[in-house]
């Protein structure tokens, strides 16, 4: 795996919507969707170099993201659970991907 750099977001990958407006001003919500995450994983590890799966445990939807380590020939996985929302699968994917370091993936994970 070496040090596969996960790039930073591009400005056009960040969505924006108004969260609240009142007499003091407004509050914006900045977000990205799971398609952005998937595109970055494809760019970094190739379309066959990562995979994700979902499973329900005790009524909670868990997402597992696995990255293939070419050096060891093993799949390295991280798992996280999302919060209930209309897009729970997307939420669990984003939470799980945050488990991977933002800068790089080390060989010994």
N, C-alpha and C positions, 0 to 999 in steps of 0.2 A: 504494500500500500504506500510505502514511503511517506511523502508529505503531499497529499493531494489538496491543493488549495481550493477552498470553497469561496467563490468570489462574493463581493458585496452586492447588494441590490442596485439595480439601475433605477434612475428616477422614473422611467416610464413603467416600471414594474410595481410601483407603489400606488395604490388606490386611495382616494380621499372622499370622505363624506361628512356632512355636518352632523355632529352628535347632539348639539344643543344650541339654541339661540335664546338669549334673554336680553334684558336692558343693559347688562354689563358687556355684552359682546357675544361671541360664539366660540364653540369648542369643536375642533375638527378631529375626526377619527382617521388615522392613517393605518392602512393594512395592506396585506398581500394575500393572494389566494393560493391554494395548493398547486395550481398549475405552474406558478412561478417556481415553487420549491421543486417540483418534478423536473422542470426544464433545467434548473441549476444542477440537480443531481445527474441528469442525463449528460450535461456538458462536462461535469467533473469526473464522473465514473463510467460513462458510457451507458447505453440503454440496457445492457445486460450486466452492468456492474453494481446494480443496487436493486432492491425489491422491498415491497411493503406488504403487510398483511394486517387484518383487523380481527379481533376476537372479543367476544363479550364475556366478561368475568364479573360475577356477582352484580349483573345489571349495568355494568359500566363498559363502554366501548374502548378497548385498548388498541393502539397502533404500534406495530413493530416495524422499524426501518432497518434493513440489513445492507451492509456494504461488503462487497467481495474483496478480500485481501489477496492480491495476486502473489505476494511473497510467501504466504503460508498456505494458500489454497483454501482458506476457511472464510465463512461468512461471519462477520462481526455484527452483532445486533444491539439495538437500543430500543426500549419500549417506554411508552408513557400513556396516560389516560387523559382524555379530554373532558371538558365540562359539557353538560347537556346544552344543546343548541340546535337550531334548525339545520346546521351543517356540521354535525358531530364528527363525521368521518374526516372532513377537512381539518377541523380543529385538532383532532388527535394526531394527524399527520404533522401539522405545524409544531405541536408540542414535542413530538418525538424527535423531529429534526433539530430542535433546539438542544437536544441532549448531545448531539455531535458538536465538537468544538467549532466555533465560528472561523477560526484562523486556519486550522489544518487538522488532519487525522493522523495520529502517530501510529507507528507500526505495532506498538505493544498494547493497544487497547483491547 
